[in-house]
Amino acid sequence: MRHGKKFNHLGRTASHRAALLSNMASSLILHKRIQTTVAKAKELRKYVEPLITKSKTDDTNSRRVVFSYLQSKEAVKELFGTISEKVANRPGGYTRIIKLGNRLGDNADICLIELVDFNETLLAAVTEKSAKTRRSRRSTKKADAPAAEVVAETPAVEEAPEAPAAEEKSEE
């Protein structure tokens, strides 16, 4: 019986499971995103997020603890270098799981697990959305202010005809 056993054993022995999670965590740290099954991704999230939290304090003991989990010098170097700088002000939630569908061979649920701060397309979309301003219907006083800006822009439009005259002189 499995009373009180809360984590997924993934159909493996303890040593096999530890090796699997260690290798997947190293791959996630080095490549910033990996494709795997949903069950493995959920277990990997529980495995790798405490390691990323430990990387915020860069001292010898935390490096040794993280190395005991990862067993990869390159992954530890990457984790304590670029990753810890990007997640320094994030309070948690360093990974994102995106479900992709089912695998053709065995119909397993496939997902993409990635580090949140390293997805440039989503980061660009967030900054683009934050650039929009909110319009209010309450006040008409603010509606007069854009009209003043339009009046201020009209002299710039009048300067434009002078530019083609300069081009005509250069052609002669």
Residue, then its C-alpha position, 0 to 999 in steps of 0.5 A: m500500500r502507498h499510504g502517505k507517499k505523496f510523490n510520483h515514483l514514475g515507475r522506477t526505483a529510487s536510484h533510477r528516479a534520482a538519476l533521471l531527475s538529476n539529468m533532466a534538471s541539468s538539461l533544463i538548466l543548460h538548455k532553458r527548456i526541454q520537452t517531456t511527459v507531464a508527469k515527469a515535468k511535474e516531478l522535475r519542477k519539485y526537484v529543480e525549483p529548490l535548487i534555483t532558490k539555493s542558487k540565489t545565495d552564491d556561497t561554497n555550501s550552496r554550490r556543494v549542495v546543488f552539485s550533490y543533486l546535479q552532478s554536473k559542473e557545467a550545470v552548476k556554473e550556469l545555474f549560479g551564473t546567468i540563471s541566478e542573476k535573472v531570478a534574483n528578484r523573483p520570489g518563486g515559480y521559476t518554471r512553466i509547464i506548457k502542455l503540447g498534446n499527446r505523443l504518437g507512439d504511446n499517447a502520453d501527455i507531452c509538455l514543454i517545461e521551461l525557465v520563465d525568465f528565459n522565454e524572450t517571446l513571452l517577455a517581449a509580449v509582456t512589455e508590449k502589453s504594458a506599453k498600452t495606456r488605459r483610457s478613461r471615459r470619466s473626464t473630458k478634460k483629458a480629451d482636450a490635452p491630446a488636441a493640444e498635442v496635435v496643434a503642437e505637431t502641426p509645425a513639424v508637418e510644415e517643415a516637411p516641404e523644405a526637405p524635398a527642396a534640399e533633395e532637388k538641389s542635390e540632384e542638380 
